Amino acid sequence: MTAAEVSSDLRHARVYVSVLGSDTEKKATFDGLDSVASHLRSRVARVLRLRVAPEIQFKEDDSIARAARIESLLADVKKQDAAASDGTDND
């Protein structure tokens, strides 16, 4: 879970989740989360003593995957720069 947003009337909650893995693994994760959403809703209502518990909706947050991709690309560029520098110094 990376973030959560709750509407001002507390009727809707959007929970952002980051899942690393294949598309099949992501789908299975969100299917599992969706299947327990009503149970989580009732637990939230009970623990927080709310009259109306928020409807929980899970959304994918791909920011961690994007950050990992950027890190990988930057590492590749750094390796290429180092290789180019080594080749230039030997001339």
URLINWO-V948788 format. One record per backbone hydrogen bond with DSSP energy under -1.0 kcal/mol. NH is the residue of the N-H (numbers start at 1). CO is the residue of the C=O. E is the energy in kcal/mol with one decimal. If there is no record, write none. Layout:
[[NH;CO;E] [NH;CO;E]]
This chain:
[[2;16;-3.0] [3;16;-1.2] [5;14;-2.7] [7;12;-2.7] [10;7;-1.9] [13;55;-3.0] [14;5;-3.2] [15;57;-2.9] [16;3;-2.9] [17;59;-2.8] [26;22;-2.5] [27;23;-2.6] [28;24;-2.3] [29;25;-2.2] [30;26;-2.6] [31;27;-2.6] [32;28;-2.2] [33;29;-2.5] [34;30;-2.7] [35;31;-1.8] [36;32;-1.1] [40;36;-2.7] [41;37;-2.4] [42;38;-2.0] [43;39;-2.1] [44;40;-2.8] [45;41;-2.3] [46;42;-2.1] [47;43;-3.0] [48;44;-2.7] [50;45;-1.9] [55;11;-3.1] [57;13;-2.6] [59;15;-2.8] [61;17;-2.9] [66;62;-2.5] [67;63;-2.4] [68;64;-2.3] [69;65;-2.0] [70;66;-2.3] [71;67;-2.4] [72;68;-2.1] [73;69;-2.4] [74;70;-2.6] [75;71;-2.2] [76;72;-2.1] [77;73;-2.2] [78;74;-2.3] [79;75;-2.2] [80;76;-2.4] [81;77;-2.5] [82;78;-2.3] [83;79;-2.5] [84;80;-2.3] [85;81;-2.3] [86;82;-2.2] [87;83;-1.9] [88;84;-1.8] [89;85;-2.2] [91;88;-1.0]]
